[in-house]
Amino acid sequence: MACECCIAFVQDELEKLDISIQSIDIGEATLEEKISKEQADKLNESIKRAGLELIQNKEGILVEKIKKTVANYVNNSAEKPAVNFSNYLSRELNHDYAYLTRFFSEVEATTIEQYLITFKIDKVKELLVFNEYTLTEIADKLHYSSVAHLSAQFKKITGLTPSHFKNLRKERGLVSPAFLQKKHVSFN
């Protein structure tokens, strides 16, 4: 689940199926009791229409926890993190970073570091399109060492400079981010 709207949607769908929720948060819902295969199939069918996906296996759940932790690290970075990303991830998920990187690479066919960079660039796109932040403010907000570093990373990932990207978006009158992806929901 990517946002508060997704949480509300999943909560409504669970309630329609008379499934008791212990807790629900972005990307994860903990249920009061195990659900039947029929309930899981009905839930999966209903949430797929909203671009969500039910994940029940342990591997998929750990991958989603890694992705959620990356999102929290980037989205909640108002002040410079006290620890580096690898220590943060290890602490949050209570696993050795080397284990997490090997696992993530095997399942996702990309590294956690590359996923983090791509997520940050997606955040840069969002900030360029929807907010009136300068590139300097965005670099500072996302803790890049410099605007040049942000711009180089942006160009490497997108093929465009941040300014060119923003101008193209304005010229075409596009309002939705080009990086929307399928979101996943994991259940414990």
GIBEL-V415153 format. One line per field, one symbol per residue. phi: phi as a letter, one per 40 degrees, with the letter a starting at -180 (. if undefined). psi: psi as a letter, one per 20 degrees, with the letter a starting at -180 (. if undefined). A space follows every 50 residues. Layout:
phi = ???
psi = ???
//
This chain:
phi = .bacccccccdccccccfbcbcaaacgabbccaccccccccccccccccc gbacbbcccccccccccccdcccccbbcbddcbccccdcdccbfbccccc ccdcccccfaccccccccccccccddcccbbbccccccdcccgccacccd ccccccccgbcdccdcccccccgcbcccbdbccbbbbb
psi = pirhhggggggghghhjlpppgqprpipppqhrpqrhgggggggghhhhj jrpppiqhghggghhgghhggggghklhqpqhqrggggggghilqphggg gggghggikrrgghgggggghhhggghggirlqrhghggghjkqhrhggg gggghhghiqqggggggggghikpiqqijprpqqpqp.
//
